[in-house]
Structures are given as structure tokens and as C-alpha cells.
Amino acid sequence: MAKDKTRLSRRDFFKASGMLAAAAAGSVPALGGLEAASAQTTNSSGKWESAFSACDMCFNKCGCIARVQDGVVKKLDPNPKFLKSRGMLCARGNAGVAQMYAPDRLKYPLLRKGERGEGKWQRIPWDEAIDMMAEKMQDIRQKYTPCGHLFTAGADLQSKFVGRFAEVYGSYNVTSHESLCLLSGSRAFLDTFGEVPFADVLNSKYIIMAGANRFEALVTPDSIDLMTAMQKGSKLVVLDPRYTKTAALANEWYPIQPGTDMAFMLALAHVIINEELYDRKWIAEKTYGIDQLREHVQKYDPRFAAEECGIPAQDIARIARELAAAAPASMIYPGRRTSDYKNSTQVRRSFAIVNGLLGNWDQPGGLLAAREVGLKGVPYDAPWYDDNPDDRIDAHKVPMLFEHDGSFVLTRDAILEGKPYPIKGWFVYKTNPMGTAPNRAKTIEMCNSMEFMIVVDIAMSDTAWMADLVLPAPSYLERQDPASGLQGSVACACVVQRDPVVPALYESRPVFDVLKDVAGKLELGEYFDFTIEEYRKQQLRDLPGAAEAFRKDGVYYNPSKVYGIYEDRVYKTLSKKVELYNQRYEKMGVDPMPVYTPPAKPPKNRFRMVVGRSASVTQTSSQNNTVLHQLTGPNTLWLNTKAADKLGIKPGDLVEVASSVGKGELKVEITDGILEDTVYMLSGFGALSPQLSLIFGEGASMAAVLQEGYDEICGNAALHETFVSVTRKVAS
């Protein structure tokens, strides 16, 4: 079993703990924003106050309580009433204070004065920035139609206002960070079960995790529930080419060959069907296509899968039997980040199909449907623009695009080609495509093609560094947000909202306020003719107890069924059943069942790059945090021991990792915990922006190295299709 190379020594642990304690006490010199916060406090009473909030250091939105003294947030505690995070707060959540008081925060509007990426900026007042936005957006709309402007937003409670603005402005062209992350998995399960499920990890007796790494890539409550389930006797089988922390704690770990997960899943289906290990009544009443699937999987027996996956055939057969014996309280864990291969939707379809055979839908320990939250929409009728083109710029490139998310990779290609029409404006909120999208060189080219580019963010990200106008956003602790419904498996169906814990620092303004002002300048003010408070009242109009729950507990729960939701409901598929054989795919000319194609092998002396997550890293947004930086970074390249010997590379050597689109330099970490033909490095380093002072020049950028493959069904980025060379750098 490979050693855990990332484990902190006792000295490192106490050093990091001391930093956390100092941050909580407000005594870390690097937290320069504390001086500004203290300057805004006129009377020092020493009195402590507490305020509920919902964390925004990743997408989980865990409940927290801010402890405030004299207008300064001194620490964050978990909200014990918040069931989705089981009353806990992770390292990233604890570091929210350091994000707010970061010395590198954007403080006022900045206008580019030199070449893009040159770093020459002029401070301008907000009224000038708003006027300029309105003028440039109107100019682009007149020259190129409203669809000549692209809008891109990350996962945030105010991102819905970016989509609303884009629609009333008249642009179809909206992309989300999710098209670089999870859409192929969502597509696959949606097209099998009619909706995207939530895994009842807590009550499952047998879990197979393929690629998911829940003890590092944290998802609440799954990461917490997984440990509890294992303590209660649940069995965890991990398939991953890396020896992750999840693999280390699993009952069984198999270093599966990258890209062969479908072969493994179809072999499980082969055993379950041929040995009739399924619930016949469930299959007959609730599924469509068992006969077609039976015929389809005959060639995918465990011996076939063993040759492809590198996992013994007897183990595959045994796992299939154990999985079926534990059903319906067993599962193939759906995962979240599914941006792997060009056939990732079909790979994830194979996951969904095995779950269908287990009969675990809407059952304890299986896959659960979304529960009723009770929030209401706030409808509006967007204007019609006769001069607009017929469709999005990335339309018709793949058969099953998610309209509200688009495909960043396909959109970027279309923009650079200028077809079917030009896009010359770009508005980006709280996401960093320069650091997260594959082939950074192409993203730079895309930025350079824009006539005007606006970024609203809390820090000068690499994407902001390439913009024309950069606007400072407040942290989540400083702003008022609309209500948001959250699903948490068996933990909850709840509603959260945010109010400012302390006044916003510097000249930061929420994106809602920015868009509202610009809408007024563009004669679109009627679509933003409300406050956040008024918007929330509309959302909560059918939840009369919500206001009191927020005041008392910081979260509202809407009691609803956990299991049996589909007892009187049909599935949202063509057959109105779980589709083992997908009829819609067949009608569209897409394989109705997953057809396995062996992945390409790395050429000689090259390696397949795989991506993954750390418990203290959120894509590219948390590495420049003064607290989290003590725990993570710079990134290293995982390289197998035998591969390193062949290349003459020693532990700690500086290496160059290079692909056909880019390269980077970083130190190597030699380990037996990765396959010989595979390498890995953490995302978020190799920053181009000097205003990310902690990570500028540290490590290598995944975005610079990865090639821009995409899923052939939904357009999700395919981040595991890149082969790289690894070369030892000789000291000059």
C-alpha cells in the first residue's frame, strides 16, 4: 500500500494550526484587510455578535455562524442546525475569513490601460465603470446583435441574475462552469432515470466509487456520510488509477486503467443479468429495455473486462454478486466531476444502467429523487429581438447540449472561428476559465478577440488579468443574496439565504447591483425593478415559516418524503420508466446503450494526464488564501516509481510536463500510488496574475497543459484525453 505523501508532519500541523488560530484572532499580518475593517469601526466595545451565513468557499453552501467583534469577523463556526454538512465546517469553510480579509482582494474598479495581460490599470469611479459597461454593451449589441455578447458565471447564489440579464439583453450565449465539470454525468442519469439523483450514502451497504474521491473532493453530506456508513459496516470498493485518500480507506482498491470504467460496468451488468441477480418484479414494472440490454452485454463478460481494466475477472464477478446481494441498498456512486473522456456520457450511462438493475431508485441506501423545497420562481417576460440569429453559437455541435449551461469548449472554438456569427463582448462573474478550461493558450486567444471584456470577482484571477474592466465583488460574508434551495440526500431539503455579516470592504459591490444599474442605462430597468429583499419575499411566498426559521436556525427545512417519492409518479423518460435502453438516443442516432471502445494508449515515453481534487482546493479560487496556502501548494507531478527510474528522475526533481498545447514546470512526487502510464497534478497553480501573490509563479497550470476534448453527446469538457511528456530539468 502506497504511503500518504501529503500527510502533514507534527511540526507542519502545529504550524498550520497556529496560522488558523492566529487568523481567528485576527493577528496574521498577511490578512491586510483586517486593517481596513478595523478602520471602519468607530467604537470599540469589545462586544461579540453572531450571525448565520452559508459558506461560499465551494459549491456545497454549508451552514456557518460568523463570530463578529467590533465589526470584524474573527472566526467562523459550523451551524449545528445545518444537516447538509452534518453540523461541520471543512478547512476551506474555516478559511472564509482569510478570503474576506485577503491583502490581494480587488478594492475598486480598474480599467485596462496597456495591452491585455500587461498589468497596466487605472482606478476609475463606479459611475464611470457603469457608464462604460452600458456604452460598450450597447455598442456590441448594435454592431453584432445581442447574441454578440457572451455571459459566463460560476456557481453562486447571484449567478441567476447574470442569466436573467443575458436574457433581457437578448443573448442566448450563456455558459457555466459546470460545462467544464459535471454535465456528462447529469446527462447520463437524467436520460436514464428522468432526473439527476442524490446518493443515499449513509444507508448504503455496498458502494462502488469509480473515479470519485469523496474523502478529498468533499461533497456534503456524502463525504461525511461515507465514513459513517463504513463504520456501520458498509463496503467501499474504489476504482481509480491513483491511490487517493479514499482508496486508502476503502475495503478494496483497484488501480483501473484510465478510460475503461465502462467495460467494468458492463461486465457487472453481464453477471447480474446472466445469473438473474436482479428483482424481476422491479425490472418488469419499472424499467424499459431489459431484453435489449441482456443481448447487448453478452460480449462484455468479466474476462473481457479484465483484459481492458487490469482487474482480475474473478474479482469483477465477485463484486457483481456482492453488489446485487446488497441491493437495493447498494450503488454505483454517481460522482460529480465527470469531465473525463469524449464518451463520458455513455460511460456514466453504464453507471446508471447498473443502478437500474439494482432496483435502488427511490430506495434506502440507493439513489434518491429530489425532494420538495418549496421555493417559488420569480417569472419575467424577456423582450424579443428580431435581429437575433436563430440559435446559440455552440448549437448543433453535439446532439444533447444543456441550453442553460452550454459548452465552454465549443463556444470558444466558435468564437475563434467567428462562425456562425461573431461574439465580441464577454461578461464573466465568479469563475476563472483561464485557470479551469483546457488549453489556456486558446482561452488567451479568445480574450484577445474580444472588443470589451468585463470580469466581476473578489480577486485578480487570471481571467480578470486579461479583461478590459475589472470590478470588485464582496465576499459572501458581506452581501445579501436571494434564497436558494439545496438537496442533501437523506440529510435535508432546505433553503438558505445570506445577509451581510459585516459591511462590504473597500468599494466592492454585488453583481446584482452592478447589473441592475447597467440594465437601467440600457432601458431594461423594468426587469431589475426590485431589491434582493423583495425578490426573496417572492421566492418564499408559500413558505410562511421561513423567516422565523432563518432567524432562529439559519436554515429552513421543508418536511417532505425521503423515500417512495416515485410511488405515484412516472419517470420523465419516453417510456415513463427507467430506460436501460434509451429510446430518445435511438431516435437521435445515438447508441441507445453504451458501446465500449478501448481508450487510446499513451505513445511511447508519454503519459495520460488525469485530474482530481484536494480537500483544501476549489478549482483555482482557494490557493491564494493565506490559511489554505499553508496546507496546499505548490502542486507536484505524481509519477510512478518505475516510470521515474526509466526517465532518470529522482524525488524532488524539477520536471517539465508538456503536451501539444502547452507546458509547465513543477517538482515531481515519485510514488507507487499511480499507474505507470499515468500522471497527475492538482489544478489551480501556475497563475499568470501577479496579483495572486501567494501562487504567482508557483507550480504548473493544468489549464496550460490539457487539450480541449469534449463529450460527443453533451459538449462537457473531456479532461482525460491528454498525453504528456515528462522531462527532468537540468539546473542552469
C-alpha positions in Angstrom: 0.0 0.0 0.0 1.5 3.3 -1.1 2.5 5.8 1.6 0.5 9.1 2.0 3.0 11.6 0.7 0.8 14.6 1.6 0.5 13.9 5.3 1.5 16.8 7.5 4.3 16.3 10.0 3.5 17.2 13.6 5.6 20.4 13.1 3.7 21.3 9.9 0.4 20.5 11.7 1.1 22.8 14.6 2.4 25.5 12.2 -0.9 25.3 10.2 -3.0 25.1 13.3 -1.2 28.2 14.7 -2.0 30.0 11.5 -5.6 29.1 11.8 -5.8 30.2 15.4 -4.0 33.4 14.5 -6.4 34.1 11.7 -9.3 33.5 14.0 -7.8 36.0 16.4 -7.2 38.5 13.6 -3.5 38.6 14.2 -2.0 37.4 10.9 -0.1 40.3 9.3 -0.9 39.0 5.8 -4.6 39.5 6.4 -4.2 43.1 5.4 -8.0 43.6 5.0 -8.3 43.5 8.8 -6.8 46.9 9.0 -9.4 48.3 6.6 -12.1 46.6 8.6 -10.8 48.0 11.9 -10.7 51.4 10.3 -14.4 51.2 9.6 -15.2 50.5 13.2 -15.6 53.8 15.1 -16.5 52.5 18.5 -14.6 49.7 20.2 -16.9 48.0 22.7 -15.4 44.5 22.7 -18.9 43.1 22.3 -19.2 39.8 20.3 -22.1 39.2 17.9 -23.1 36.2 15.9 -24.7 35.9 12.5 -25.8 33.0 10.4 -24.5 32.5 6.8 -23.9 29.9 4.2 -20.3 29.2 3.1 -19.3 30.1 -0.4 -15.8 28.6 -0.5 -17.0 25.8 -2.8 -20.4 24.8 -4.2 -21.6 22.9 -1.1 -23.0 26.0 0.7 -22.6 24.6 4.2 -24.1 26.4 7.1 -21.9 28.6 9.3 -22.0 31.1 12.1 -19.8 34.2 11.9 -18.4 35.5 15.2 -18.0 39.2 14.9 -16.3 41.7 17.3 -16.4 45.4 16.7 -17.4 44.9 13.0 -14.6 42.4 12.3 -15.2 38.7 11.6 -12.9 36.9 13.9 -13.9 33.3 13.2 -16.4 31.0 11.6 -18.1 28.1 13.3 -20.3 25.4 11.8 -24.0 25.7 12.2 -25.1 22.7 14.2 -28.7 23.0 12.8 -27.4 22.6 9.2 -28.0 19.0 8.3 -26.5 19.0 4.8 -23.0 19.5 6.3 -23.8 17.5 9.4 -23.0 20.5 11.6 -19.4 20.6 10.4 -17.2 23.0 8.5 -14.2 22.0 6.5 -10.8 23.7 6.1 -12.0 25.8 3.2 -15.0 26.9 5.2 -12.8 27.9 8.1 -10.7 29.9 5.7 -13.6 32.1 4.6 -12.4 34.8 7.0 -9.0 34.9 5.2 -10.7 35.2 1.9 -12.6 38.3 3.0 -9.5 40.0 4.6 -7.1 38.9 1.9 -4.5 41.6 1.0 -4.8 40.7 -2.7 -8.6 41.5 -2.8 -9.8 43.8 -5.5 -10.6 47.1 -3.9 -12.0 49.4 -6.6 -12.9 49.3 -10.3 -9.9 49.0 -12.7 -9.7 49.9 -16.3 -7.0 48.3 -18.5 -4.6 50.9 -20.0 -2.0 48.7 -21.6 -2.0 45.5 -23.7 -4.0 42.6 -22.4 -2.1 40.8 -19.7 0.4 43.6 -19.4 -0.9 44.6 -16.0 -1.4 48.3 -16.5 -4.5 49.5 -14.8 -6.2 52.8 -13.9 -8.5 53.2 -11.0 -11.9 54.7 -12.0 -15.0 55.6 -10.0 -18.0 53.3 -10.1 -20.3 55.7 -12.0 -17.7 55.8 -14.8 -17.4 52.0 -14.8 -21.2 51.6 -15.0 -21.5 54.1 -17.8 -18.7 52.4 -19.7 -20.3 48.9 -19.3 -23.6 50.2 -20.6 -21.9 52.1 -23.5 -19.8 49.1 -24.6 -22.7 46.6 -24.2 -25.0 48.8 -26.3 -22.3 49.2 -28.9 -21.7 45.5 -29.2 -25.5 44.8 -29.3 -25.9 47.3 -32.2 -22.9 46.1 -34.2 -23.3 42.3 -33.7 -26.9 41.8 -32.4 -27.4 40.9 -28.7 -26.0 37.5 -29.3 -22.7 39.1 -30.0 -22.2 39.1 -26.2 -21.2 36.1 -24.1 -22.1 35.8 -20.4 -20.3 33.3 -18.2 -20.9 32.7 -14.5 -19.8 30.3 -11.8 -21.7 28.6 -9.0 -23.1 31.4 -6.8 -26.4 32.5 -5.3 -26.3 35.6 -7.5 -25.4 33.9 -10.8 -29.1 33.6 -11.7 -29.0 37.4 -12.2 -26.3 37.0 -14.8 -28.6 34.6 -16.7 -31.5 37.0 -16.3 -29.5 39.9 -17.5 -28.3 38.0 -20.6 -31.8 37.0 -21.5 -33.3 40.5 -21.3 -30.2 41.9 -23.0 -31.0 39.4 -25.7 -28.1 37.0 -25.8 -28.6 33.2 -26.0 -24.9 32.8 -25.3 -24.5 31.8 -21.7 -22.0 29.3 -20.4 -21.5 28.0 -16.9 -18.5 26.5 -15.1 -20.5 23.2 -15.0 -19.7 22.6 -18.7 -16.1 22.1 -17.6 -17.1 19.8 -14.8 -20.3 17.7 -14.3 -22.6 17.8 -17.3 -21.9 14.4 -18.8 -22.9 12.7 -15.6 -26.0 14.8 -15.3 -26.9 14.0 -18.9 -26.4 10.2 -18.4 -28.5 9.9 -15.2 -31.2 12.3 -16.5 -31.6 10.3 -19.6 -31.8 7.0 -17.6 -34.0 8.0 -14.6 -35.5 11.2 -15.8 -33.7 13.3 -13.2 -30.3 13.6 -11.6 -30.2 11.6 -8.4 -28.8 12.1 -4.9 -26.9 9.2 -3.4 -28.1 7.8 -0.1 -24.6 7.0 1.0 -25.5 7.0 4.7 -27.7 3.9 4.4 -26.0 2.1 1.7 -24.5 -1.4 2.4 -22.2 -1.6 -0.7 -20.7 1.3 -2.7 -18.6 1.3 -5.8 -16.8 4.6 -6.4 -15.2 4.9 -9.8 -13.1 8.0 -10.1 -14.9 9.8 -7.2 -12.7 10.7 -4.3 -15.0 11.7 -1.5 -12.5 11.9 1.3 -10.6 14.6 -0.6 -13.0 16.1 -3.1 -15.6 17.0 -0.5 -19.3 16.9 -1.2 -21.8 17.3 1.7 -23.2 15.2 3.1 -21.7 12.4 1.0 -18.1 12.7 2.3 -19.3 12.7 5.9 -21.9 10.0 5.4 -19.5 7.7 3.7 -17.3 7.5 6.8 -20.4 6.9 9.0 -21.7 4.2 6.6 -18.3 2.4 6.6 -18.2 2.5 10.4 -21.6 0.8 10.3 -20.3 -2.0 8.0 -20.8 -0.7 4.5 -18.3 -2.0 2.0 -16.5 0.5 -0.2 -14.8 -0.5 -3.5 -12.7 2.2 -5.2 -11.7 2.1 -8.9 -9.1 4.8 -9.5 -5.7 4.9 -11.3 -4.5 6.9 -8.2 -4.1 5.8 -4.6 -6.2 8.6 -3.2 -7.2 9.0 0.4 -10.5 7.5 -0.5 -8.7 4.5 -2.0 -6.5 4.2 1.1 -9.6 3.9 3.4 -11.6 1.7 1.1 -12.2 -2.0 1.7 -10.8 -2.7 -1.8 -8.9 -0.5 -4.2 -8.3 -1.4 -7.9 -5.9 0.8 -10.0 -8.2 0.6 -13.0 -6.8 1.5 -16.4 -8.0 5.1 -17.3 -10.9 5.1 -19.7 -12.0 1.5 -19.1 -14.7 2.1 -16.5 -17.5 1.2 -19.0 -16.0 -2.2 -19.6 -16.1 -2.9 -15.8 -19.7 -1.7 -15.5 -21.0 -3.7 -18.5 -19.3 -6.7 -17.0 -21.2 -6.2 -13.8 -24.4 -6.0 -15.8 -23.4 -9.2 -17.6 -23.1 -11.1 -14.4 -26.2 -9.6 -12.8 -28.4 -10.4 -15.8 -27.0 -13.8 -16.7 -27.2 -15.0 -13.1 -30.6 -13.4 -12.6 -29.4 -11.5 -9.6 -32.0 -8.8 -10.0 -35.5 -8.2 -8.7 -37.7 -9.5 -11.5 -40.7 -7.6 -10.4 -38.8 -4.3 -10.3 -37.3 -4.8 -13.7 -40.6 -5.8 -15.3 -42.6 -2.9 -13.8 -40.1 -0.1 -13.5 -37.6 -0.5 -16.4 -37.6 -0.4 -20.2 -35.2 -2.4 -22.3 -34.0 -5.4 -20.3 -34.2 -7.8 -23.3 -32.1 -5.5 -25.4 -29.6 -5.0 -22.6 -29.4 -8.7 -22.0 -28.3 -9.3 -25.6 -26.0 -6.2 -25.5 -23.9 -7.3 -22.6 -23.2 -10.9 -23.6 -19.8 -9.9 -25.1 -18.8 -7.9 -22.1 -18.1 -10.7 -19.6 -15.7 -10.4 -16.7 -12.8 -11.9 -18.7 -13.2 -9.3 -21.4 -13.3 -6.5 -18.8 -10.3 -7.9 -17.0 -8.2 -7.6 -20.2 -9.3 -4.0 -20.6 -9.3 -2.8 -16.9 -6.4 -4.7 -15.4 -8.7 -6.1 -12.7 -8.9 -9.9 -12.2 -12.0 -11.4 -13.8 -12.9 -13.4 -10.6 -12.9 -10.1 -8.6 -15.2 -8.5 -11.1 -17.6 -11.4 -10.9 -17.5 -11.5 -7.1 -18.1 -7.7 -6.8 -21.1 -8.0 -9.1 -22.6 -10.7 -6.9 -21.8 -8.9 -3.7 -23.3 -5.7 -5.1 -26.5 -7.5 -6.2 -26.8 -9.3 -2.9 -26.8 -5.9 -1.0 -29.4 -4.4 -3.4 -31.4 -2.3 -3.3 -29.2 -0.8 -0.5 -26.2 -0.7 -2.9 -25.0 1.6 -5.6 -22.6 2.6 -8.3 -21.9 6.1 -6.8 -22.9 8.7 -9.4 -19.9 11.0 -8.8 -19.9 14.7 -9.6 -17.0 15.7 -11.8 -17.5 13.7 -14.9 -15.4 15.7 -17.4 -13.2 12.7 -18.4 -13.5 11.4 -21.9 -15.2 12.1 -25.3 -17.6 9.3 -24.4 -18.2 10.3 -20.8 -22.0 10.5 -21.1 -22.0 6.9 -22.3 -19.5 5.9 -19.5 -21.8 7.4 -16.9 -24.8 5.8 -18.7 -23.2 2.5 -17.8 -23.1 3.6 -14.2 -26.8 4.5 -14.3 -27.8 1.2 -16.0 -26.2 -0.9 -13.3 -28.0 1.1 -10.7 -31.2 0.5 -12.7 -30.5 -3.3 -12.5 -30.0 -3.0 -8.7 -33.5 -1.5 -8.3 -32.1 1.1 -6.0 -34.0 4.1 -7.3 -36.1 5.9 -4.6 -34.9 3.2 -2.0 -33.0 3.4 1.2 -29.3 3.1 0.5 -29.8 3.7 -3.2 -30.3 6.7 -5.4 -32.9 9.3 -4.3 -35.0 11.7 -6.2 -35.0 15.5 -5.5 -37.3 16.4 -2.6 -39.7 19.3 -2.4 -38.0 22.5 -1.2 -40.9 24.9 -1.7 -39.1 27.9 -3.3 -41.1 29.7 -6.0 -39.7 31.2 -9.1 -39.8 34.9 -9.9 -41.1 35.0 -13.5 -40.5 37.6 -16.1 -41.1 38.0 -19.8 -37.9 38.9 -21.7 -38.1 41.1 -24.7 -37.9 39.6 -28.3 -35.1 40.8 -30.6 -36.0 40.4 -34.3 -32.4 40.9 -35.4 -31.0 38.0 -33.4 -29.6 34.8 -35.0 -31.7 31.6 -34.7 -29.7 29.9 -32.0 -26.7 29.8 -29.7 -23.2 29.9 -31.2 -22.5 26.4 -29.9 -25.8 24.9 -31.1 -25.9 21.7 -33.2 -22.3 20.8 -32.4 -23.5 17.9 -30.2 -26.9 16.3 -30.0 -27.8 17.0 -26.4 -26.5 20.3 -25.2 -27.7 21.7 -21.9 -29.1 25.1 -23.0 -28.6 26.8 -19.7 -25.0 25.7 -19.3 -23.8 25.5 -22.9 -20.3 24.1 -23.7 -17.4 26.4 -23.0 -15.1 24.4 -25.2 -17.4 24.5 -28.2 -18.3 28.2 -27.6 -14.7 29.1 -27.5 -14.0 27.3 -30.8 -16.9 29.0 -32.5 -15.8 32.4 -31.2 -12.3 32.0 -32.6 -13.7 30.8 -35.9 -16.2 33.7 -36.0 -19.0 31.3 -37.1 -21.9 31.2 -37.3 -21.6 34.8 -36.1 -19.2 37.0 -34.2 -19.1 37.4 -30.4 -17.1 40.4 -29.3 -18.2 41.1 -25.7 -17.7 38.9 -22.7 -19.0 39.3 -19.1 -17.5 36.9 -16.5 -18.7 36.5 -12.9 -17.1 34.4 -10.2 -15.4 31.9 -12.4 -11.9 31.7 -13.9 -11.9 30.0 -17.4 -8.2 31.0 -17.8 -7.4 28.6 -14.9 -10.0 25.9 -15.3 -10.7 25.5 -19.1 -8.4 23.2 -21.0 -5.9 24.7 -23.5 -5.2 28.1 -21.8 -3.5 29.3 -25.0 -6.9 29.2 -26.7 -8.6 31.0 -23.9 -6.0 33.7 -24.2 -6.7 33.9 -27.9 -10.4 34.1 -27.1 -9.8 37.0 -24.7 -7.7 38.8 -27.3 -10.5 38.5 -29.8 -12.9 40.5 -27.6 -13.7 44.2 -28.1 -14.6 44.5 -24.5 -14.3 42.1 -21.6 -15.7 42.6 -18.1 -14.9 40.5 -15.0 -16.6 40.8 -11.6 -14.7 38.9 -8.9 -13.2 39.2 -5.5 -9.6 38.8 -6.7 -7.5 39.5 -9.8 -7.8 36.0 -11.3 -6.0 35.1 -14.5 -9.3 35.8 -16.3 -9.6 39.2 -14.7 -5.9 39.9 -15.6 -6.9 39.6 -19.3 -10.0 41.8 -19.0 -10.7 45.4 -20.0 -12.7 46.3 -17.0 -12.4 44.6 -13.6 -15.0 45.2 -10.9 -14.5 44.3 -7.2 -17.1 41.9 -5.7 -17.8 41.4 -2.0 -17.2 38.1 -0.3 -20.2 36.1 0.7 -20.0 37.4 4.3 -20.5 41.0 3.0 -23.6 40.7 0.8 -27.3 40.0 0.7 -28.3 37.1 -1.5 -31.5 35.5 -2.8 -32.8 32.3 -1.3 -31.5 29.0 -2.7 -32.9 25.5 -2.3 -30.4 22.7 -1.5 -30.7 19.0 -1.7 -28.7 16.8 0.7 -29.7 13.2 0.1 -31.3 12.0 3.3 -29.9 14.9 5.2 -32.3 17.6 4.1 -34.3 19.5 1.5 -33.6 23.0 2.7 -33.5 26.7 1.9 -30.6 29.1 2.7 -30.1 32.8 2.2 -27.5 35.3 3.1 -27.4 38.7 4.7 -24.3 40.8 5.3 -22.4 39.7 8.4 -20.3 42.9 8.2 -20.4 45.9 5.8 -18.7 45.4 2.5 -15.0 46.4 2.4 -13.4 48.9 0.1 -15.6 49.7 -3.0 -16.8 46.2 -3.6 -20.4 45.8 -4.9 -22.5 42.7 -5.5 -23.0 41.7 -9.1 -26.8 42.2 -8.7 -26.3 45.9 -8.0 -23.9 46.2 -11.0 -26.4 44.5 -13.4 -29.3 46.5 -12.0 -27.5 49.8 -12.7 -26.4 48.7 -16.2 -29.9 47.5 -17.0 -31.3 50.9 -16.1 -28.8 52.5 -18.5 -29.9 50.1 -21.3 -33.6 50.8 -20.8 -34.0 47.4 -19.3 -34.6 48.6 -15.7 -38.1 47.1 -15.5 -36.5 43.6 -15.4 -34.4 44.5 -12.3 -37.0 46.7 -10.6 -36.7 45.1 -7.2 -34.4 44.7 -4.3 -32.9 41.4 -3.1 -35.3 41.6 -0.1 -38.3 41.9 -2.4 -37.0 39.1 -4.6 -36.7 36.8 -1.6 -40.2 37.6 -0.5 -41.4 36.4 -3.9 -39.3 33.2 -3.6 -40.6 32.5 -0.1 -44.2 33.4 -0.6 -45.5 29.9 0.0 -43.2 29.2 3.0 -44.7 31.3 5.8 -42.4 29.8 8.5 -39.2 30.5 6.6 -38.4 33.9 8.1 -38.6 32.7 11.6 -36.5 29.6 10.8 -33.8 31.8 9.2 -33.8 34.0 12.3 -33.7 31.1 14.8 -31.7 28.4 12.9 -30.1 30.0 9.8 -31.8 27.4 7.6 -35.4 26.4 6.6 -36.4 22.8 6.2 -39.5 21.8 4.3 -40.6 18.4 5.6 -41.1 16.0 2.8 -40.8 12.3 1.9 -37.3 10.9 1.6 -38.3 7.6 0.0 -41.2 6.5 -2.0 -41.4 9.8 -3.9 -42.0 7.8 -7.2 -44.7 5.6 -5.8 -47.4 7.6 -7.7 -45.1 9.3 -10.2 -44.0 8.4 -13.7 -40.4 8.8 -14.8 -39.6 11.7 -17.1 -38.4 9.5 -20.0 -40.1 8.5 -23.3 -41.1 5.1 -21.8 -42.0 6.7 -18.5 -39.7 4.1 -16.9 -36.1 3.7 -16.1 -34.5 3.4 -19.5 -31.9 0.8 -19.7 -32.3 1.2 -23.5 -32.7 4.8 -24.3 -35.4 5.4 -26.9 -34.6 9.1 -27.3 -31.0 8.3 -28.1 -32.1 5.8 -30.7 -34.3 8.4 -32.4 -31.4 10.8 -32.5 -28.9 8.4 -34.0 -27.0 8.0 -30.7 -26.2 4.5 -29.3 -29.2 3.7 -27.1 -26.9 1.6 -24.8 -23.2 2.2 -24.1 -20.9 0.6 -26.6 -17.4 0.1 -25.3 -14.4 1.4 -27.3 -10.9 0.8 -25.8 -9.2 4.1 -24.9 -6.1 5.1 -26.9 -2.9 4.0 -25.3 -0.2 6.6 -24.4 2.5 6.7 -27.1 6.0 5.6 -26.0 7.5 7.7 -23.3 4.3 9.6 -22.8 1.6 9.5 -20.1 -2.1 10.1 -19.8 -2.8 13.1 -17.6 -5.7 12.7 -15.1 -7.2 15.4 -12.9 -8.5 15.3 -9.3 -9.3 17.4 -6.3 -7.8 18.2 -2.8 -9.9 18.8 0.3 -8.5 22.4 0.5 -8.6 23.4 -3.1 -11.6 24.6 -5.1 -10.6 24.7 -8.7 -8.5 27.9 -8.8 -10.2 30.0 -6.2 -8.7 29.0 -2.9 -5.0 28.5 -3.4 -4.2 32.2 -2.9 -5.8 32.1 0.6 -3.3 32.8 3.4 -4.6 30.0 5.5 -5.2 27.3 2.9 -1.8 28.1 1.2 -0.2 26.7 4.4 -1.8 23.4 3.7 -1.6 23.0 -0.1 0.9 24.0 -2.7 2.7 24.3 -4.8 1.4 21.4 -6.8 3.6 18.4 -7.7 3.5 15.9 -10.5 2.7 12.3 -9.4 4.9 10.0 -11.3 5.1 6.2 -10.9 8.3 4.8 -9.4 9.1 2.6 -12.4 8.4 5.3 -14.9 10.7 7.7 -12.9 13.5 5.1 -13.0 13.3 4.8 -16.7 13.4 8.6 -17.1 16.3 9.0 -14.7 14.1 11.3 -12.5 14.7 11.4 -8.7 12.3 12.5 -5.9 12.0 16.3 -5.8 13.5 16.9 -9.2 12.1 19.8 -11.3 10.4 18.4 -14.4 8.7 19.8 -17.5 5.4 18.4 -18.3 4.3 19.1 -21.9 1.5 18.4 -24.3 0.8 19.5 -27.8 -0.9 22.7 -26.5 1.3 23.8 -23.6 3.8 23.0 -20.9 4.7 23.8 -17.3 7.4 23.2 -14.7 6.9 21.7 -11.3 8.6 19.3 -8.8 8.0 15.6 -9.1 6.5 13.3 -6.5 7.5 9.7 -7.1 5.0 7.2 -5.9 3.8 3.6 -6.3 0.3 5.0 -5.9 -0.3 5.8 -9.6 -0.2 3.6 -12.7 3.0 3.5 -14.7 1.5 5.2 -17.8 -0.5 7.9 -15.9 0.5 11.2 -14.2 -1.5 13.6 -12.1 -1.2 17.2 -10.8 -3.5 19.4 -8.8 -5.3 22.2 -10.6 -5.0 25.9 -9.7 -1.4 26.7 -9.8 0.9 28.3 -12.4 -1.0 31.6 -12.2 -0.3 34.4 -14.7 -1.7 37.2 -12.5 1.0 38.7 -10.2 -1.8 40.0 -8.0 -2.3 36.4 -6.8 0.9 36.9 -4.8 1.0 33.6 -3.0 0.7 31.4 -6.0 2.1 33.5 -8.8 5.0 31.6 -10.4 4.3 28.5 -8.1 3.8 25.1 -9.7 2.3 24.4 -13.1 -1.1 25.1 -14.7 -3.3 22.2 -15.6 -5.2 24.5 -17.9 -2.0 25.3 -19.9 -1.3 21.6 -20.5 -4.7 20.0 -21.0 -6.0 19.6 -24.6 -9.6 20.7 -25.4 -11.5 17.4 -26.0 -15.3 17.4 -25.3 -18.0 14.9 -24.7 -19.6 13.9 -28.0 -23.2 13.9 -26.6 -23.4 17.0 -24.4 -20.2 19.0 -25.0 -18.8 18.7 -21.5 -15.0 19.2 -21.4 -13.0 15.9 -21.7 -10.0 16.5 -19.4 -8.5 13.0 -19.5 -7.8 12.9 -23.3 -4.3 14.5 -23.0 -1.0 12.7 -23.4 2.1 14.4 -21.9 5.8 14.0 -21.9 7.8 14.4 -18.7 11.4 15.6 -18.8 13.8 16.3 -16.0 15.0 19.9 -15.9 18.8 20.3 -15.6 19.8 23.2 -13.2 21.4 26.0 -15.2 
